[in-house]
Amino acid sequence: MGAHCVHELWMRGEMPINIERALEKLWARSADSVPEWLPMRYIDWLPSAYEIALKFRSSGKGRSNIYLVLLDYQDRDGAYGVYVGMSKYSPAQRFDQHKAGIRAAGSVLKRGIEVLTGPTLHLQYIKRSEAARIEEELALALAAVGLRVKGGH
């Protein structure tokens, strides 16, 4: 329930400092029960990522998944970026593979800090042909609003 409350504040534009404090308390008190779709840190552009990702739909079921990975560019310009990927593995499994160097994208291997599950929950188990199209179009759409985007090919 706490995760839903924090998420609702986030989507309604609550002040970042309040969201950061709520996230800290939530992770400190109930980390085991926090759902995987709630990010561990504040990302100012998360509501935009939801809005953009929700514009994409699949017409049928399949075995491919679209996923987003938060990239840390704090050492360069103090910002976060995003990697857009597609895989037959779950987003969490694919992230672990990237971090282990298995068919890893360099940006995720070096800068990936967590999977952003929420925005792409509706893009799981879709047709491979549609996943390839959505991956590319989603990356372009996120870049079009000013995000630093990797992947999407």
C-alpha positions as CSV (number, residue, x, y, z in Angstrom):
1,M,0.0,0.0,0.0
2,G,2.9,2.4,0.8
3,A,4.3,1.8,-2.7
4,H,1.0,2.8,-4.3
5,C,0.9,5.9,-2.2
6,V,4.4,7.0,-3.1
7,H,3.7,6.2,-6.8
8,E,0.5,8.3,-6.7
9,L,2.4,11.3,-5.2
10,W,5.0,10.9,-7.9
11,M,2.5,10.9,-10.7
12,R,0.7,13.9,-9.3
13,G,3.9,16.0,-9.2
14,E,4.6,16.1,-5.5
15,M,7.8,17.9,-4.6
16,P,10.9,15.7,-5.2
17,I,12.2,16.0,-1.7
18,N,9.0,14.6,-0.3
19,I,9.1,11.7,-2.7
20,E,12.7,11.0,-1.8
21,R,11.9,10.9,1.9
22,A,8.9,8.7,1.4
23,L,11.0,6.3,-0.7
24,E,13.7,6.1,1.9
25,K,11.2,5.3,4.7
26,L,9.4,2.7,2.5
27,W,12.6,0.9,1.6
28,A,13.9,1.1,5.1
29,R,10.8,-0.4,6.7
30,S,9.4,-2.8,4.2
31,A,11.9,-3.5,1.4
32,D,10.8,-7.1,1.1
33,S,7.3,-6.2,0.2
34,V,8.0,-3.3,-2.2
35,P,6.8,-4.2,-5.7
36,E,9.4,-4.3,-8.4
37,W,7.7,-1.6,-10.5
38,L,8.5,1.1,-7.9
39,P,11.9,2.6,-8.6
40,M,14.4,2.9,-5.7
41,R,15.2,6.6,-6.3
42,Y,13.5,9.7,-7.6
43,I,13.5,10.3,-11.3
44,D,11.9,13.5,-12.4
45,W,10.9,12.3,-15.9
46,L,9.2,9.0,-14.7
47,P,5.6,10.4,-15.3
48,S,6.6,11.2,-18.9
49,A,8.0,7.8,-19.4
50,Y,4.7,6.3,-18.3
51,E,2.7,8.6,-20.6
52,I,4.9,7.8,-23.6
53,A,5.1,4.0,-23.0
54,L,1.3,3.8,-22.6
55,K,0.9,5.0,-26.2
56,F,2.3,1.7,-27.4
57,R,0.2,-1.4,-27.6
58,S,0.6,-5.0,-28.9
59,S,-2.2,-6.8,-30.9
60,G,-1.4,-10.2,-29.6
61,K,0.5,-12.4,-27.2
62,G,4.0,-13.7,-27.7
63,R,7.2,-14.4,-25.9
64,S,9.0,-11.0,-26.1
65,N,9.3,-8.3,-23.4
66,I,10.1,-4.6,-23.6
67,Y,12.1,-3.2,-20.7
68,L,13.7,0.0,-19.6
69,V,16.9,0.3,-17.5
70,L,17.8,3.5,-15.6
71,L,21.2,4.7,-16.5
72,D,23.3,6.8,-14.2
73,Y,25.1,9.8,-15.8
74,Q,25.6,11.6,-12.5
75,D,29.3,11.8,-13.1
76,R,28.8,13.7,-16.4
77,D,25.8,16.0,-16.1
78,G,24.0,15.0,-13.0
79,A,21.2,13.4,-14.9
80,Y,19.7,9.9,-15.5
81,G,19.3,8.2,-18.9
82,V,17.3,5.2,-20.0
83,Y,18.1,2.1,-22.0
84,V,15.3,0.6,-24.1
85,G,15.6,-3.1,-24.7
86,M,13.7,-6.2,-25.9
87,S,14.2,-9.8,-24.8
88,K,12.6,-13.2,-24.4
89,Y,13.7,-13.0,-20.8
90,S,11.9,-11.1,-18.0
91,P,13.2,-7.5,-17.5
92,A,14.9,-8.5,-14.2
93,Q,16.6,-11.5,-15.8
94,R,17.8,-9.6,-18.7
95,F,19.1,-6.8,-16.5
96,D,21.1,-9.4,-14.5
97,Q,22.5,-10.8,-17.8
98,H,23.6,-7.3,-18.8
99,K,25.4,-6.7,-15.5
100,A,27.0,-10.1,-15.7
101,G,28.4,-9.3,-19.2
102,I,26.1,-11.7,-21.1
103,R,25.3,-10.1,-24.4
104,A,25.6,-6.9,-22.5
105,A,25.0,-3.4,-23.8
106,G,28.0,-1.3,-22.7
107,S,25.7,1.4,-21.4
108,V,23.8,-1.0,-19.1
109,L,27.0,-2.8,-18.0
110,K,28.7,0.4,-17.0
111,R,25.8,2.7,-16.0
112,G,22.7,0.5,-15.4
113,I,21.4,0.9,-11.9
114,E,17.9,-0.6,-11.9
115,V,15.0,-1.8,-14.1
116,L,12.1,0.6,-14.6
117,T,9.4,-2.0,-14.6
118,G,6.3,0.1,-14.3
119,P,6.1,2.0,-17.6
120,T,6.4,-1.2,-19.6
121,L,4.3,-3.6,-17.6
122,H,1.7,-3.7,-20.4
123,L,4.4,-4.6,-23.0
124,Q,5.3,-8.0,-21.6
125,Y,4.7,-11.3,-23.5
126,I,4.1,-9.7,-26.9
127,K,4.9,-10.8,-30.5
128,R,8.5,-10.5,-31.4
129,S,7.8,-8.5,-34.6
130,E,5.8,-6.0,-32.6
131,A,8.4,-5.9,-29.8
132,A,11.1,-5.0,-32.3
133,R,8.9,-2.1,-33.7
134,I,7.9,-0.9,-30.3
135,E,11.4,-1.0,-28.9
136,E,12.6,1.3,-31.7
137,E,9.6,3.6,-31.6
138,L,9.7,3.9,-27.8
139,A,13.4,4.8,-27.8
140,L,12.7,7.5,-30.4
141,A,9.7,8.9,-28.5
142,L,11.6,9.1,-25.2
143,A,14.5,10.8,-27.0
144,A,12.1,13.2,-28.6
145,V,11.1,14.6,-25.1
146,G,14.8,15.2,-24.2
147,L,15.8,12.0,-22.4
148,R,19.3,10.5,-22.9
149,V,18.4,7.2,-24.6
150,K,20.5,4.1,-25.4
151,G,19.4,0.9,-27.1
152,G,16.2,0.8,-29.0
153,H,17.5,-1.0,-32.0
